[in-house]
Amino acid sequence: MAANKIKRALISVYDKTGIVDFARALVDEFGIEIISTGGTATLLKENGMPVTLVEEITGFPEMLAGRVKTLHPKIHAAILADRDNPQHMLQLKEQGIEPIDMVVVNLYPFEKTISDPDCTFEQAVQMIDIGGPCLLRAAAKNHQHVLVVESRDQYRNTLHFLRGEGVPVFGQDRALAVFRRTTDYDSKITSWLSSSWPRHWRSRLEFLELWELTALRYGENPHQPARVLLNPADPKELPRGLNNDPRGSAKPMSFNNYLDSNAANDLCSELVQSGNSRDSCVFVKHGNPCGVGVGEDMLEAYKKAYLGDPNAAMGGILAVSFRIDTGFARAVLQSLQAWGKDAGAGAFFVEVIIAEGFEDEAIEVIRTGKRWGADVRLLAVPNRYTDPPSHANELDYKGVRGGLLVQSVDTVGLDEDEWKVVTKREPTDTEMTDLRLAWLVCKHTKSNAISICKDGMLIGNGAGQMSRVMSCRIATWLAKENGHADKLPGSVAASDGFFPFSDGPDILMDAGVTAIIQPGGSKRDSDTIAACDERNVAMILTGTRHFKH
């Protein structure tokens, strides 16, 4: 809108910092009439400015201790009228309403109020602004004719605009800022209510507001446009977890990078949060773990993870449970020369490295040590592995054509109190340690999933198959293909779902597996248990399934 068209401004602010000087400039420089309410009007009058009270326009007093002040047709019609619409202007004239050309409003400090640990429910509710967002949104909707100012930080820029010194699209920019601000404000209220009320599920589902964080080059494939969206009401915010490169890289995160990084970060986090005190490393490719290792030191863990499937690790995502130093950085860069070539790998690089943090020298080593190091994304996730997991308000969303499927997050991990040894032989302590690892790896592998582990290392992973018996074949075949045939005797296996027949366990036992963990629940569990007893193999039933689609 043109600055010279502003004749009347409605000012009603909670934060009164700078408002006197700003209002005085509006009056003295531009002759703008000030309309105001409550404490704002009192402050402006005390400073010698002429003010028209809202009740003088509406003919109605403020009510309910100030909860109702500006919610009146004579205010909102004055803001919303389209000046280019003759019918709108005629209706204003018939009702004796003068247009309002500027709205200056900031909102009650809801976020600041609830940040106080002593804040009561009643205090928080009192800070939910109603009239403010209505005024802002009305002005922003009609931004072609009404200038809206939602923050004291914009007083100076607004005066520049009125003096003809600002950008021509200033009004459009302020309108966009309003909708962002009111969306954020509402999302904070929604998130707080979700955590305050027992029935948070309903609250969360009734308000799913997604913000565009960034555009991506493309989606899963080059012909698919893609964007990153952020749910501001979700406590597991994307920027805190997977958008925090400590020095940046030449390449932004891709659609597939985000998916695989999320998968790698989740598994690595759970390995630590499950009580494992050893260092952990995870490689993920196309959504599935292809290398997992735990060890007494970071290099032992990394070597196990990399050698699990060195060909699959190439171009994958690496997540580790520790802060990366220069020694570890050099080891990653030299993976192919140190171990990969002897294992049959032809090349190596990683797309993303996720860690608790990075020493400055380690970042320098990575960025300059190999040509691909300049492009690898380095994601720092401090405290994500050591902080206790909190999933109370988290929901898991999956897209379908035209809608979303929503479920609670799978929080069940090593629920060992519910596990039952159903065979004659119990697992040894060594087998039990590997069974815990295999169970968590299997949980984070796409169904149908079979994960084989030995000595703190994933040696074969059968993922995403239509039949469980095929997953068993793939897992054992991969173990042999990647040079782990000698590790199969005495290994353990996990299955994310029950075995419908004993043919799957037979394949695993033929390969050398000596302990199996699975949910149970098949009508033929007794056949599978008998097959294990016949071959002196231990079996645990967890009672919990971990399908992952």
ABEGO torsion letter per residue (X at the ends): XBAAABABBBBBBABABGAAAAAAAAAAAAGBBBBBBEAAAAAAAAAGBBBBBAAAAAGBBBBGGGABAABBAAAAAAAABBAABAAAAAAAAAAGBBBBABBBBBBBBAAAAAABAABBAAAAAAABBAAAAAAAAAAAAAAAABBBBABAAAAAAAAAAAAGABBAAAAAAAAAAAAAAAAAAAAAAAAAAAAABABAAAAAAABBBBBBABBBABBABAABBBBBBBBAABABBAAAAAABBAAEBABBBBAAAAAAAAAAAAAAAAAAAAGBABBBBBBBBGGBBABBBBBABAAAAAAAAAAABAAAABGBBBBBABBBBAAAAAAAAAAAAAAAAAAGBABBBBABBBBAEBBAAAAAAAAAABAAAAABBBBBBBGAAABBBBAAABBBBBBBBGBBBBBBBBABBBBAAABBBABABBBBAAAAAAAAAAAAAAAABBOBBBBBBBGGBBABBBBGBABAAAAAAAAAAAAAAAGAAAAABGBBBBBABBBABAAAAAAAAAAGBABBBBAEGBAAAAAAAAAAAAAGBBBBBAGBBBBBX
